[in-house]
Amino acid sequence: MTSGSQTVRLRLGAERDDREVELPLPAGWDVTVCPMQDRPALTPDGIAKALAKPAGAEPISQAARGARKAVLLVDDFRRPTPAETLCLAVIDELEAAGLTKQQITIVLGNGAHRPMNRRETRARLGAALDRVGEVVSHDAYSPKVKYVGLTSQGTPVLVNAAAADADFILSMSTVYPHHLVAWGGGAKMVVPGIAHVSTIHCHHGRLKGGVWTSAPGVSPARRDLEEAGALLGLNYSLCVVVNSQKEMCGLFAGEPTKAHRRAVAFARKVGDTPMPGDKLDLVIANAYPLDGDGTQYSKAQNPVRQFKVPTLILSDFADPSTYHGLYDGPLDEYKKRPVLQAPAHTDELLMRAPVFFYSPQYGAGFMPPDRSWYGDSDWERLMADMSRRFTQARVAVLPAAPLQIPRIV
C-alpha cells in the first residue's frame, strides 16, 4: 500500500482506449492506493506449457483427434480474455489433431448482451478470424437454438445450434469474482454465454447464487451452469487469469471444472488486496479491466460493498449502453425507448448520494438507472463537487476493482 499522494495514476478504457491517466484528488483527502498482489504476464513459453499439461484431459492435439466439427466458445469484448492469442494457439492444436479450417467454428458467447458487430469481431479475433470456417456472434433471442437437456435443478438448456452441432467443444474465458456464481469463466460460456434468453431467465431468476468469491462448488447457480455445460458436451476449457494491467498472468487448461477450480485458486492469490484497517470515508473503485459496457459497473462495486461507505466508480466504456436482453427485452424494442436524462447536480443529491460515477460517456450514451447516484463526465468538476461533501476524508483506491479481493490488515 502507498499513501500520501494527491494524484493517482489509473488505467482506463480496457476495451476502448487503454491508457494510464493521472487524476488529481482534493488536498483534504488522506489517500491510500491499495494494489492487488498481482503476477507478471505469461510468456509464450508459459502459454505453451499450460496447454501441454492440462488438468484431467489430454492436450488438445490429442483430445480432438477424430472430431468431425470443433467449436471454440469465446467470450465477448466485455471481458479481458486475450481471445486472438488463445484462438490461434488452439487452432494450431486442432490442425495438429487433423481438423481443417472448414471444420472449426468460433461462437462468440455474448450471453444476453447485444451481439458483437463485424468491427468488434475483427478487433476481438484478429488473425484467428481468417483461420476458421465460420464465426457466429450469439444472439440470445435467435430461434437458432437446440435443446440439449434439463438440469437437475430444472433449467431447460437451449443453446446456440452451431455449438450444439459440434463434437469437440472448447471454451475460453476469464475467471474473475462474480456476484451470482461466485466466480466467472469456464462453463459460464454455456449459460449464459451461448444460451437462449429463456434458459438465461430460468437460471438467473430461479437459482440462488453463491457468495461473492466463495468456493464455486457451493453456489447452486454455478453448479447448474456446469451441469448445463456437461449436457451440451463441453469437452475442454481454457481458463484465464489476468493481472491489473489486463495481461494474462495465468492459464489453466483441461477438463472444464478442474481447469476452472485451478484458475480460481490462482485468481485468489493474484487478486488478494491488503486494505487499511482504519475507518474509511470513501472508496474509489476503478472498473478496469472489466469496463466493456454500461452493464459492467457492478463488478467494481462488489469488492467495496463490505465497507459500507460511499463509493466513486470510474469507467470508460467501449459501449456505454446499459442494454441487457434479460431485463430489457429484444434490442430493437429497447432502442425505441426514450433516452434517460442525467439528474440535476443539486446540493441535496451531492450530500446524500451513495455512489459517485465518473465516465467520459456519462450523459452521452451512459446513464445509471439509479437516480440517487451523482455522476459526471468532467473529472475536475466532479472533484470540486465531492470536496464540498468530503472536505477531510480517509480514502482507499482500488486500481482494478473487479479483480480485487480486499483483506483488512
Disulfide bonds with the S-S distance in Angstrom:
none
